[in-house]
Amino acid sequence: MNLKNEHNGMSNDITNCQNRIKDLKTRKEILNFQLADLLKDKRVVDKLNMELSDAVTGRNLNDFVEA
């Protein structure tokens, strides 16, 4: 009887740990998708920033001068 209770307790612990692992994997996937979206947005902002910086410093004016 004592071994049966101990076995049931261990089985419950294993099930809880497996559920926690599944939860953590799901959270990891969600965070990876969020990071990918943030990096995509950052690349867009960095490109815009570089274009604005070039416009302010006068780079790429050759296109306008030659035309």
CHARMM-style PDB file with segment names, atoms N, HN, CA, C and O in Angstrom:
ATOM      1  N   MET     1       0.826  -1.197   0.000  1.00  0.00      PROA
ATOM      2  CA  MET     1       0.000   0.000   0.000  1.00  0.00      PROA
ATOM      3  C   MET     1       0.869   1.259   0.000  1.00  0.00      PROA
ATOM      4  O   MET     1       0.593   2.221  -0.717  1.00  0.00      PROA
ATOM      5  N   ASN     2       1.916   1.233   0.813  1.00  0.00      PROA
ATOM      6  HN  ASN     2       2.140   0.451   1.395  1.00  0.00      PROA
ATOM      7  CA  ASN     2       2.813   2.372   0.901  1.00  0.00      PROA
ATOM      8  C   ASN     2       3.529   2.604  -0.429  1.00  0.00      PROA
ATOM      9  O   ASN     2       3.688   3.743  -0.867  1.00  0.00      PROA
ATOM     10  N   LEU     3       3.959   1.511  -1.066  1.00  0.00      PROA
ATOM     11  HN  LEU     3       3.830   0.586  -0.710  1.00  0.00      PROA
ATOM     12  CA  LEU     3       4.636   1.627  -2.361  1.00  0.00      PROA
ATOM     13  C   LEU     3       3.678   2.151  -3.432  1.00  0.00      PROA
ATOM     14  O   LEU     3       4.079   2.918  -4.307  1.00  0.00      PROA
ATOM     15  N   LYS     4       2.436   1.741  -3.359  1.00  0.00      PROA
ATOM     16  HN  LYS     4       2.110   1.118  -2.648  1.00  0.00      PROA
ATOM     17  CA  LYS     4       1.431   2.203  -4.327  1.00  0.00      PROA
ATOM     18  C   LYS     4       1.234   3.715  -4.206  1.00  0.00      PROA
ATOM     19  O   LYS     4       1.168   4.409  -5.221  1.00  0.00      PROA
ATOM     20  N   ASN     5       1.141   4.230  -2.991  1.00  0.00      PROA
ATOM     21  HN  ASN     5       1.194   3.667  -2.167  1.00  0.00      PROA
ATOM     22  CA  ASN     5       0.991   5.672  -2.775  1.00  0.00      PROA
ATOM     23  C   ASN     5       2.222   6.429  -3.262  1.00  0.00      PROA
ATOM     24  O   ASN     5       2.114   7.496  -3.865  1.00  0.00      PROA
ATOM     25  N   GLU     6       3.386   5.859  -2.989  1.00  0.00      PROA
ATOM     26  HN  GLU     6       3.474   4.992  -2.499  1.00  0.00      PROA
ATOM     27  CA  GLU     6       4.627   6.509  -3.436  1.00  0.00      PROA
ATOM     28  C   GLU     6       4.702   6.523  -4.958  1.00  0.00      PROA
ATOM     29  O   GLU     6       5.127   7.509  -5.561  1.00  0.00      PROA
ATOM     30  N   HSD     7       4.286   5.419  -5.567  1.00  0.00      PROA
ATOM     31  HN  HSD     7       3.942   4.619  -5.077  1.00  0.00      PROA
ATOM     32  CA  HSD     7       4.270   5.345  -7.034  1.00  0.00      PROA
ATOM     33  C   HSD     7       3.310   6.382  -7.619  1.00  0.00      PROA
ATOM     34  O   HSD     7       3.647   7.067  -8.584  1.00  0.00      PROA
ATOM     35  N   ASN     8       2.130   6.495  -7.043  1.00  0.00      PROA
ATOM     36  HN  ASN     8       1.856   5.939  -6.258  1.00  0.00      PROA
ATOM     37  CA  ASN     8       1.153   7.479  -7.522  1.00  0.00      PROA
ATOM     38  C   ASN     8       1.682   8.906  -7.368  1.00  0.00      PROA
ATOM     39  O   ASN     8       1.484   9.744  -8.248  1.00  0.00      PROA
ATOM     40  N   GLY     9       2.348   9.174  -6.259  1.00  0.00      PROA
ATOM     41  HN  GLY     9       2.509   8.493  -5.544  1.00  0.00      PROA
ATOM     42  CA  GLY     9       2.930  10.498  -6.048  1.00  0.00      PROA
ATOM     43  C   GLY     9       3.994  10.817  -7.074  1.00  0.00      PROA
ATOM     44  O   GLY     9       4.051  11.930  -7.596  1.00  0.00      PROA
ATOM     45  N   MET    10       4.844   9.830  -7.365  1.00  0.00      PROA
ATOM     46  HN  MET    10       4.797   8.926  -6.941  1.00  0.00      PROA
ATOM     47  CA  MET    10       5.893  10.028  -8.374  1.00  0.00      PROA
ATOM     48  C   MET    10       5.290  10.199  -9.763  1.00  0.00      PROA
ATOM     49  O   MET    10       5.765  11.012 -10.556  1.00  0.00      PROA
ATOM     50  N   SER    11       4.241   9.430 -10.054  1.00  0.00      PROA
ATOM     51  HN  SER    11       3.855   8.770  -9.410  1.00  0.00      PROA
ATOM     52  CA  SER    11       3.576   9.560 -11.355  1.00  0.00      PROA
ATOM     53  C   SER    11       2.983  10.962 -11.509  1.00  0.00      PROA
ATOM     54  O   SER    11       3.066  11.560 -12.582  1.00  0.00      PROA
ATOM     55  N   ASN    12       2.392  11.475 -10.449  1.00  0.00      PROA
ATOM     56  HN  ASN    12       2.324  10.989  -9.578  1.00  0.00      PROA
ATOM     57  CA  ASN    12       1.847  12.837 -10.494  1.00  0.00      PROA
ATOM     58  C   ASN    12       2.956  13.859 -10.696  1.00  0.00      PROA
ATOM     59  O   ASN    12       2.782  14.815 -11.452  1.00  0.00      PROA
ATOM     60  N   ASP    13       4.095  13.674 -10.032  1.00  0.00      PROA
ATOM     61  HN  ASP    13       4.237  12.898  -9.418  1.00  0.00      PROA
ATOM     62  CA  ASP    13       5.218  14.592 -10.189  1.00  0.00      PROA
ATOM     63  C   ASP    13       5.728  14.576 -11.628  1.00  0.00      PROA
ATOM     64  O   ASP    13       6.030  15.623 -12.200  1.00  0.00      PROA
ATOM     65  N   ILE    14       5.822  13.383 -12.205  1.00  0.00      PROA
ATOM     66  HN  ILE    14       5.576  12.532 -11.741  1.00  0.00      PROA
ATOM     67  CA  ILE    14       6.292  13.257 -13.590  1.00  0.00      PROA
ATOM     68  C   ILE    14       5.322  13.940 -14.541  1.00  0.00      PROA
ATOM     69  O   ILE    14       5.743  14.651 -15.454  1.00  0.00      PROA
ATOM     70  N   THR    15       4.037  13.732 -14.338  1.00  0.00      PROA
ATOM     71  HN  THR    15       3.695  13.155 -13.597  1.00  0.00      PROA
ATOM     72  CA  THR    15       3.023  14.366 -15.184  1.00  0.00      PROA
ATOM     73  C   THR    15       3.093  15.886 -15.069  1.00  0.00      PROA
ATOM     74  O   THR    15       3.001  16.593 -16.072  1.00  0.00      PROA
ATOM     75  N   ASN    16       3.255  16.380 -13.858  1.00  0.00      PROA
ATOM     76  HN  ASN    16       3.331  15.806 -13.043  1.00  0.00      PROA
ATOM     77  CA  ASN    16       3.370  17.832 -13.659  1.00  0.00      PROA
ATOM     78  C   ASN    16       4.600  18.376 -14.377  1.00  0.00      PROA
ATOM     79  O   ASN    16       4.538  19.435 -15.002  1.00  0.00      PROA
ATOM     80  N   CYS    17       5.709  17.659 -14.289  1.00  0.00      PROA
ATOM     81  HN  CYS    17       5.759  16.799 -13.782  1.00  0.00      PROA
ATOM     82  CA  CYS    17       6.929  18.107 -14.963  1.00  0.00      PROA
ATOM     83  C   CYS    17       6.769  18.080 -16.482  1.00  0.00      PROA
ATOM     84  O   CYS    17       7.236  18.989 -17.167  1.00  0.00      PROA
ATOM     85  N   GLN    18       6.119  17.055 -17.011  1.00  0.00      PROA
ATOM     86  HN  GLN    18       5.739  16.316 -16.454  1.00  0.00      PROA
ATOM     87  CA  GLN    18       5.888  16.985 -18.448  1.00  0.00      PROA
ATOM     88  C   GLN    18       4.996  18.129 -18.916  1.00  0.00      PROA
ATOM     89  O   GLN    18       5.233  18.710 -19.975  1.00  0.00      PROA
ATOM     90  N   ASN    19       3.984  18.449 -18.140  1.00  0.00      PROA
ATOM     91  HN  ASN    19       3.792  17.976 -17.280  1.00  0.00      PROA
ATOM     92  CA  ASN    19       3.107  19.577 -18.490  1.00  0.00      PROA
ATOM     93  C   ASN    19       3.868  20.893 -18.440  1.00  0.00      PROA
ATOM     94  O   ASN    19       3.659  21.768 -19.281  1.00  0.00      PROA
ATOM     95  N   ARG    20       4.748  21.037 -17.460  1.00  0.00      PROA
ATOM     96  HN  ARG    20       4.918  20.326 -16.777  1.00  0.00      PROA
ATOM     97  CA  ARG    20       5.554  22.254 -17.350  1.00  0.00      PROA
ATOM     98  C   ARG    20       6.492  22.384 -18.546  1.00  0.00      PROA
ATOM     99  O   ARG    20       6.685  23.482 -19.067  1.00  0.00      PROA
ATOM    100  N   ILE    21       7.076  21.270 -18.983  1.00  0.00      PROA
ATOM    101  HN  ILE    21       6.920  20.377 -18.559  1.00  0.00      PROA
ATOM    102  CA  ILE    21       7.960  21.285 -20.154  1.00  0.00      PROA
ATOM    103  C   ILE    21       7.190  21.719 -21.395  1.00  0.00      PROA
ATOM    104  O   ILE    21       7.675  22.536 -22.177  1.00  0.00      PROA
ATOM    105  N   LYS    22       5.974  21.166 -21.576  1.00  0.00      PROA
ATOM    106  HN  LYS    22       5.580  20.502 -20.940  1.00  0.00      PROA
ATOM    107  CA  LYS    22       5.149  21.554 -22.725  1.00  0.00      PROA
ATOM    108  C   LYS    22       4.830  23.050 -22.677  1.00  0.00      PROA
ATOM    109  O   LYS    22       4.881  23.734 -23.700  1.00  0.00      PROA
ATOM    110  N   ASP    23       4.504  23.548 -21.496  1.00  0.00      PROA
ATOM    111  HN  ASP    23       4.462  22.993 -20.666  1.00  0.00      PROA
ATOM    112  CA  ASP    23       4.197  24.964 -21.337  1.00  0.00      PROA
ATOM    113  C   ASP    23       5.407  25.827 -21.685  1.00  0.00      PROA
ATOM    114  O   ASP    23       5.276  26.840 -22.372  1.00  0.00      PROA
ATOM    115  N   LEU    24       6.573  25.426 -21.213  1.00  0.00      PROA
ATOM    116  HN  LEU    24       6.679  24.603 -20.655  1.00  0.00      PROA
ATOM    117  CA  LEU    24       7.781  26.194 -21.494  1.00  0.00      PROA
ATOM    118  C   LEU    24       8.134  26.171 -22.980  1.00  0.00      PROA
ATOM    119  O   LEU    24       8.606  27.171 -23.522  1.00  0.00      PROA
ATOM    120  N   LYS    25       7.910  25.041 -23.637  1.00  0.00      PROA
ATOM    121  HN  LYS    25       7.526  24.229 -23.198  1.00  0.00      PROA
ATOM    122  CA  LYS    25       8.170  24.965 -25.080  1.00  0.00      PROA
ATOM    123  C   LYS    25       7.231  25.896 -25.840  1.00  0.00      PROA
ATOM    124  O   LYS    25       7.640  26.569 -26.786  1.00  0.00      PROA
ATOM    125  N   THR    26       5.967  25.929 -25.416  1.00  0.00      PROA
ATOM    126  HN  THR    26       5.635  25.382 -24.647  1.00  0.00      PROA
ATOM    127  CA  THR    26       5.005  26.824 -26.060  1.00  0.00      PROA
ATOM    128  C   THR    26       5.408  28.281 -25.857  1.00  0.00      PROA
ATOM    129  O   THR    26       5.365  29.077 -26.795  1.00  0.00      PROA
ATOM    130  N   ARG    27       5.797  28.628 -24.641  1.00  0.00      PROA
ATOM    131  HN  ARG    27       5.832  27.982 -23.879  1.00  0.00      PROA
ATOM    132  CA  ARG    27       6.241  30.001 -24.373  1.00  0.00      PROA
ATOM    133  C   ARG    27       7.469  30.352 -25.197  1.00  0.00      PROA
ATOM    134  O   ARG    27       7.591  31.475 -25.686  1.00  0.00      PROA
ATOM    135  N   LYS    28       8.380  29.395 -25.352  1.00  0.00      PROA
ATOM    136  HN  LYS    28       8.280  28.483 -24.955  1.00  0.00      PROA
ATOM    137  CA  LYS    28       9.590  29.616 -26.147  1.00  0.00      PROA
ATOM    138  C   LYS    28       9.229  29.928 -27.598  1.00  0.00      PROA
ATOM    139  O   LYS    28       9.779  30.855 -28.192  1.00  0.00      PROA
ATOM    140  N   GLU    29       8.304  29.153 -28.166  1.00  0.00      PROA
ATOM    141  HN  GLU    29       7.857  28.400 -27.682  1.00  0.00      PROA
ATOM    142  CA  GLU    29       7.873  29.400 -29.541  1.00  0.00      PROA
ATOM    143  C   GLU    29       7.248  30.778 -29.686  1.00  0.00      PROA
ATOM    144  O   GLU    29       7.544  31.499 -30.639  1.00  0.00      PROA
ATOM    145  N   ILE    30       6.389  31.144 -28.751  1.00  0.00      PROA
ATOM    146  HN  ILE    30       6.149  30.558 -27.977  1.00  0.00      PROA
ATOM    147  CA  ILE    30       5.744  32.456 -28.800  1.00  0.00      PROA
ATOM    148  C   ILE    30       6.779  33.565 -28.725  1.00  0.00      PROA
ATOM    149  O   ILE    30       6.719  34.529 -29.488  1.00  0.00      PROA
ATOM    150  N   LEU    31       7.730  33.430 -27.806  1.00  0.00      PROA
ATOM    151  HN  LEU    31       7.779  32.647 -27.187  1.00  0.00      PROA
ATOM    152  CA  LEU    31       8.775  34.453 -27.668  1.00  0.00      PROA
ATOM    153  C   LEU    31       9.653  34.532 -28.907  1.00  0.00      PROA
ATOM    154  O   LEU    31      10.066  35.623 -29.300  1.00  0.00      PROA
ATOM    155  N   ASN    32       9.945  33.392 -29.528  1.00  0.00      PROA
ATOM    156  HN  ASN    32       9.609  32.506 -29.209  1.00  0.00      PROA
ATOM    157  CA  ASN    32      10.754  33.416 -30.749  1.00  0.00      PROA
ATOM    158  C   ASN    32      10.027  34.143 -31.875  1.00  0.00      PROA
ATOM    159  O   ASN    32      10.648  34.892 -32.630  1.00  0.00      PROA
ATOM    160  N   PHE    33       8.708  33.928 -31.996  1.00  0.00      PROA
ATOM    161  HN  PHE    33       8.204  33.319 -31.383  1.00  0.00      PROA
ATOM    162  CA  PHE    33       7.935  34.647 -33.007  1.00  0.00      PROA
ATOM    163  C   PHE    33       7.925  36.147 -32.719  1.00  0.00      PROA
ATOM    164  O   PHE    33       8.048  36.962 -33.633  1.00  0.00      PROA
ATOM    165  N   GLN    34       7.779  36.504 -31.451  1.00  0.00      PROA
ATOM    166  HN  GLN    34       7.679  35.842 -30.708  1.00  0.00      PROA
ATOM    167  CA  GLN    34       7.793  37.917 -31.089  1.00  0.00      PROA
ATOM    168  C   GLN    34       9.152  38.546 -31.380  1.00  0.00      PROA
ATOM    169  O   GLN    34       9.225  39.672 -31.872  1.00  0.00      PROA
ATOM    170  N   LEU    35      10.224  37.824 -31.078  1.00  0.00      PROA
ATOM    171  HN  LEU    35      10.165  36.909 -30.678  1.00  0.00      PROA
ATOM    172  CA  LEU    35      11.569  38.336 -31.374  1.00  0.00      PROA
ATOM    173  C   LEU    35      11.773  38.520 -32.875  1.00  0.00      PROA
ATOM    174  O   LEU    35      12.352  39.517 -33.307  1.00  0.00      PROA
ATOM    175  N   ALA    36      11.304  37.569 -33.660  1.00  0.00      PROA
ATOM    176  HN  ALA    36      10.835  36.760 -33.309  1.00  0.00      PROA
ATOM    177  CA  ALA    36      11.436  37.684 -35.113  1.00  0.00      PROA
ATOM    178  C   ALA    36      10.689  38.917 -35.615  1.00  0.00      PROA
ATOM    179  O   ALA    36      11.205  39.645 -36.463  1.00  0.00      PROA
ATOM    180  N   ASP    37       9.492  39.160 -35.108  1.00  0.00      PROA
ATOM    181  HN  ASP    37       9.073  38.569 -34.419  1.00  0.00      PROA
ATOM    182  CA  ASP    37       8.731  40.349 -35.503  1.00  0.00      PROA
ATOM    183  C   ASP    37       9.451  41.633 -35.100  1.00  0.00      PROA
ATOM    184  O   ASP    37       9.505  42.593 -35.868  1.00  0.00      PROA
ATOM    185  N   LEU    38      10.000  41.640 -33.895  1.00  0.00      PROA
ATOM    186  HN  LEU    38       9.956  40.860 -33.270  1.00  0.00      PROA
ATOM    187  CA  LEU    38      10.729  42.823 -33.432  1.00  0.00      PROA
ATOM    188  C   LEU    38      11.977  43.081 -34.275  1.00  0.00      PROA
ATOM    189  O   LEU    38      12.290  44.228 -34.595  1.00  0.00      PROA
ATOM    190  N   LEU    39      12.685  42.015 -34.632  1.00  0.00      PROA
ATOM    191  HN  LEU    39      12.431  41.084 -34.372  1.00  0.00      PROA
ATOM    192  CA  LEU    39      13.879  42.183 -35.467  1.00  0.00      PROA
ATOM    193  C   LEU    39      13.518  42.689 -36.857  1.00  0.00      PROA
ATOM    194  O   LEU    39      14.239  43.499 -37.441  1.00  0.00      PROA
ATOM    195  N   LYS    40      12.389  42.204 -37.383  1.00  0.00      PROA
ATOM    196  HN  LYS    40      11.803  41.547 -36.909  1.00  0.00      PROA
ATOM    197  CA  LYS    40      11.934  42.685 -38.689  1.00  0.00      PROA
ATOM    198  C   LYS    40      11.615  44.179 -38.610  1.00  0.00      PROA
ATOM    199  O   LYS    40      12.005  44.949 -39.488  1.00  0.00      PROA
ATOM    200  N   ASP    41      10.907  44.582 -37.559  1.00  0.00      PROA
ATOM    201  HN  ASP    41      10.590  43.956 -36.846  1.00  0.00      PROA
ATOM    202  CA  ASP    41      10.592  45.998 -37.379  1.00  0.00      PROA
ATOM    203  C   ASP    41      11.858  46.824 -37.188  1.00  0.00      PROA
ATOM    204  O   ASP    41      11.953  47.940 -37.698  1.00  0.00      PROA
ATOM    205  N   LYS    42      12.825  46.288 -36.461  1.00  0.00      PROA
ATOM    206  HN  LYS    42      12.748  45.381 -36.047  1.00  0.00      PROA
ATOM    207  CA  LYS    42      14.076  47.005 -36.230  1.00  0.00      PROA
ATOM    208  C   LYS    42      14.827  47.223 -37.546  1.00  0.00      PROA
ATOM    209  O   LYS    42      15.386  48.294 -37.779  1.00  0.00      PROA
ATOM    210  N   ARG    43      14.834  46.199 -38.401  1.00  0.00      PROA
ATOM    211  HN  ARG    43      14.380  45.328 -38.211  1.00  0.00      PROA
ATOM    212  CA  ARG    43      15.517  46.353 -39.695  1.00  0.00      PROA
ATOM    213  C   ARG    43      14.867  47.458 -40.526  1.00  0.00      PROA
ATOM    214  O   ARG    43      15.564  48.227 -41.189  1.00  0.00      PROA
ATOM    215  N   VAL    44      13.542  47.541 -40.493  1.00  0.00      PROA
ATOM    216  HN  VAL    44      12.976  46.917 -39.954  1.00  0.00      PROA
ATOM    217  CA  VAL    44      12.837  48.594 -41.236  1.00  0.00      PROA
ATOM    218  C   VAL    44      13.217  49.964 -40.684  1.00  0.00      PROA
ATOM    219  O   VAL    44      13.498  50.891 -41.444  1.00  0.00      PROA
ATOM    220  N   VAL    45      13.225  50.087 -39.360  1.00  0.00      PROA
ATOM    221  HN  VAL    45      12.997  49.334 -38.742  1.00  0.00      PROA
ATOM    222  CA  VAL    45      13.566  51.365 -38.730  1.00  0.00      PROA
ATOM    223  C   VAL    45      15.030  51.721 -38.994  1.00  0.00      PROA
ATOM    224  O   VAL    45      15.349  52.880 -39.258  1.00  0.00      PROA
ATOM    225  N   ASP    46      15.918  50.727 -38.925  1.00  0.00      PROA
ATOM    226  HN  ASP    46      15.659  49.786 -38.712  1.00  0.00      PROA
ATOM    227  CA  ASP    46      17.335  50.990 -39.204  1.00  0.00      PROA
ATOM    228  C   ASP    46      17.535  51.463 -40.635  1.00  0.00      PROA
ATOM    229  O   ASP    46      18.339  52.362 -40.881  1.00  0.00      PROA
ATOM    230  N   LYS    47      16.810  50.867 -41.589  1.00  0.00      PROA
ATOM    231  HN  LYS    47      16.157  50.136 -41.389  1.00  0.00      PROA
ATOM    232  CA  LYS    47      16.924  51.277 -42.981  1.00  0.00      PROA
ATOM    233  C   LYS    47      16.435  52.712 -43.152  1.00  0.00      PROA
ATOM    234  O   LYS    47      17.082  53.519 -43.820  1.00  0.00      PROA
ATOM    235  N   LEU    48      15.305  53.023 -42.551  1.00  0.00      PROA
ATOM    236  HN  LEU    48      14.780  52.367 -42.008  1.00  0.00      PROA
ATOM    237  CA  LEU    48      14.772  54.381 -42.627  1.00  0.00      PROA
ATOM    238  C   LEU    48      15.733  55.374 -41.984  1.00  0.00      PROA
ATOM    239  O   LEU    48      15.964  56.459 -42.517  1.00  0.00      PROA
ATOM    240  N   ASN    49      16.287  54.999 -40.843  1.00  0.00      PROA
ATOM    241  HN  ASN    49      16.099  54.118 -40.410  1.00  0.00      PROA
ATOM    242  CA  ASN    49      17.238  55.854 -40.160  1.00  0.00      PROA
ATOM    243  C   ASN    49      18.463  56.115 -41.030  1.00  0.00      PROA
ATOM    244  O   ASN    49      18.948  57.245 -41.089  1.00  0.00      PROA
ATOM    245  N   MET    50      18.962  55.092 -41.700  1.00  0.00      PROA
ATOM    246  HN  MET    50      18.568  54.175 -41.652  1.00  0.00      PROA
ATOM    247  CA  MET    50      20.120  55.257 -42.563  1.00  0.00      PROA
ATOM    248  C   MET    50      19.791  56.171 -43.748  1.00  0.00      PROA
ATOM    249  O   MET    50      20.604  57.013 -44.129  1.00  0.00      PROA
ATOM    250  N   GLU    51      18.605  56.004 -44.325  1.00  0.00      PROA
ATOM    251  HN  GLU    51      17.945  55.320 -44.015  1.00  0.00      PROA
ATOM    252  CA  GLU    51      18.202  56.856 -45.442  1.00  0.00      PROA
ATOM    253  C   GLU    51      18.073  58.316 -45.006  1.00  0.00      PROA
ATOM    254  O   GLU    51      18.497  59.226 -45.718  1.00  0.00      PROA
ATOM    255  N   LEU    52      17.482  58.528 -43.830  1.00  0.00      PROA
ATOM    256  HN  LEU    52      17.137  57.789 -43.251  1.00  0.00      PROA
ATOM    257  CA  LEU    52      17.342  59.896 -43.331  1.00  0.00      PROA
ATOM    258  C   LEU    52      18.706  60.494 -42.995  1.00  0.00      PROA
ATOM    259  O   LEU    52      18.952  61.674 -43.244  1.00  0.00      PROA
ATOM    260  N   SER    53      19.575  59.689 -42.438  1.00  0.00      PROA
ATOM    261  HN  SER    53      19.376  58.730 -42.235  1.00  0.00      PROA
ATOM    262  CA  SER    53      20.918  60.162 -42.116  1.00  0.00      PROA
ATOM    263  C   SER    53      21.674  60.554 -43.379  1.00  0.00      PROA
ATOM    264  O   SER    53      22.367  61.571 -43.407  1.00  0.00      PROA
ATOM    265  N   ASP    54      21.537  59.741 -44.421  1.00  0.00      PROA
ATOM    266  HN  ASP    54      20.974  58.915 -44.398  1.00  0.00      PROA
ATOM    267  CA  ASP    54      22.172  60.061 -45.698  1.00  0.00      PROA
ATOM    268  C   ASP    54      21.609  61.363 -46.270  1.00  0.00      PROA
ATOM    269  O   ASP    54      22.351  62.170 -46.829  1.00  0.00      PROA
ATOM    270  N   ALA    55      20.317  61.563 -46.132  1.00  0.00      PROA
ATOM    271  HN  ALA    55      19.714  60.907 -45.678  1.00  0.00      PROA
ATOM    272  CA  ALA    55      19.699  62.781 -46.658  1.00  0.00      PROA
ATOM    273  C   ALA    55      20.181  64.005 -45.883  1.00  0.00      PROA
ATOM    274  O   ALA    55      20.404  65.063 -46.472  1.00  0.00      PROA
ATOM    275  N   VAL    56      20.341  63.870 -44.585  1.00  0.00      PROA
ATOM    276  HN  VAL    56      20.160  63.011 -44.106  1.00  0.00      PROA
ATOM    277  CA  VAL    56      20.761  64.998 -43.762  1.00  0.00      PROA
ATOM    278  C   VAL    56      22.221  65.346 -44.014  1.00  0.00      PROA
ATOM    279  O   VAL    56      22.581  66.523 -44.056  1.00  0.00      PROA
ATOM    280  N   THR    57      23.062  64.335 -44.182  1.00  0.00      PROA
ATOM    281  HN  THR    57      22.770  63.379 -44.148  1.00  0.00      PROA
ATOM    282  CA  THR    57      24.492  64.593 -44.374  1.00  0.00      PROA
ATOM    283  C   THR    57      24.820  64.958 -45.806  1.00  0.00      PROA
ATOM    284  O   THR    57      25.942  65.382 -46.084  1.00  0.00      PROA
ATOM    285  N   GLY    58      23.883  64.808 -46.720  1.00  0.00      PROA
ATOM    286  HN  GLY    58      22.972  64.463 -46.494  1.00  0.00      PROA
ATOM    287  CA  GLY    58      24.116  65.215 -48.094  1.00  0.00      PROA
ATOM    288  C   GLY    58      24.677  64.117 -48.963  1.00  0.00      PROA
ATOM    289  O   GLY    58      25.059  64.371 -50.105  1.00  0.00      PROA
ATOM    290  N   ARG    59      24.735  62.923 -48.460  1.00  0.00      PROA
ATOM    291  HN  ARG    59      24.425  62.717 -47.532  1.00  0.00      PROA
ATOM    292  CA  ARG    59      25.199  61.813 -49.305  1.00  0.00      PROA
ATOM    293  C   ARG    59      24.145  61.529 -50.350  1.00  0.00      PROA
ATOM    294  O   ARG    59      22.979  61.895 -50.200  1.00  0.00      PROA
ATOM    295  N   ASN    60      24.568  60.883 -51.393  1.00  0.00      PROA
ATOM    296  HN  ASN    60      25.515  60.586 -51.514  1.00  0.00      PROA
ATOM    297  CA  ASN    60      23.692  60.503 -52.501  1.00  0.00      PROA
ATOM    298  C   ASN    60      23.109  61.719 -53.211  1.00  0.00      PROA
ATOM    299  O   ASN    60      22.072  61.621 -53.866  1.00  0.00      PROA
ATOM    300  N   LEU    61      23.757  62.834 -53.084  1.00  0.00      PROA
ATOM    301  HN  LEU    61      24.600  62.913 -52.551  1.00  0.00      PROA
ATOM    302  CA  LEU    61      23.301  64.025 -53.818  1.00  0.00      PROA
ATOM    303  C   LEU    61      23.744  63.965 -55.277  1.00  0.00      PROA
ATOM    304  O   LEU    61      23.223  64.714 -56.104  1.00  0.00      PROA
ATOM    305  N   ASN    62      24.686  63.097 -55.609  1.00  0.00      PROA
ATOM    306  HN  ASN    62      25.109  62.489 -54.937  1.00  0.00      PROA
ATOM    307  CA  ASN    62      25.140  62.976 -56.988  1.00  0.00      PROA
ATOM    308  C   ASN    62      23.986  62.621 -57.916  1.00  0.00      PROA
ATOM    309  O   ASN    62      23.969  63.040 -59.073  1.00  0.00      PROA
ATOM    310  N   ASP    63      23.042  61.867 -57.427  1.00  0.00      PROA
ATOM    311  HN  ASP    63      23.056  61.527 -56.487  1.00  0.00      PROA
ATOM    312  CA  ASP    63      21.884  61.502 -58.254  1.00  0.00      PROA
ATOM    313  C   ASP    63      21.107  62.760 -58.656  1.00  0.00      PROA
ATOM    314  O   ASP    63      20.615  62.854 -59.781  1.00  0.00      PROA
ATOM    315  N   PHE    64      21.000  63.714 -57.748  1.00  0.00      PROA
ATOM    316  HN  PHE    64      21.400  63.637 -56.835  1.00  0.00      PROA
ATOM    317  CA  PHE    64      20.254  64.929 -58.055  1.00  0.00      PROA
ATOM    318  C   PHE    64      21.089  65.911 -58.882  1.00  0.00      PROA
ATOM    319  O   PHE    64      20.547  66.621 -59.729  1.00  0.00      PROA
ATOM    320  N   VAL    65      22.403  65.955 -58.641  1.00  0.00      PROA
ATOM    321  HN  VAL    65      22.843  65.378 -57.953  1.00  0.00      PROA
ATOM    322  CA  VAL    65      23.272  66.889 -59.350  1.00  0.00      PROA
ATOM    323  C   VAL    65      23.422  66.483 -60.802  1.00  0.00      PROA
ATOM    324  O   VAL    65      23.415  67.331 -61.695  1.00  0.00      PROA
ATOM    325  N   GLU    66      23.560  65.166 -61.041  1.00  0.00      PROA
ATOM    326  HN  GLU    66      23.566  64.478 -60.316  1.00  0.00      PROA
ATOM    327  CA  GLU    66      23.768  64.688 -62.405  1.00  0.00      PROA
ATOM    328  C   GLU    66      22.493  64.794 -63.233  1.00  0.00      PROA
ATOM    329  O   GLU    66      22.563  64.892 -64.458  1.00  0.00      PROA
ATOM    330  N   ALA    67      21.355  64.777 -62.599  1.00  0.00      PROA
ATOM    331  HN  ALA    67      21.298  64.697 -61.604  1.00  0.00      PROA
ATOM    332  CA  ALA    67      20.084  64.800 -63.347  1.00  0.00      PROA
ATOM    333  C   ALA    67      19.763  66.136 -63.875  1.00  0.00      PROA
ATOM    334  OT1 ALA    67      18.731  66.312 -64.522  1.00  0.00      PROA
TER     335      ALA     67
END
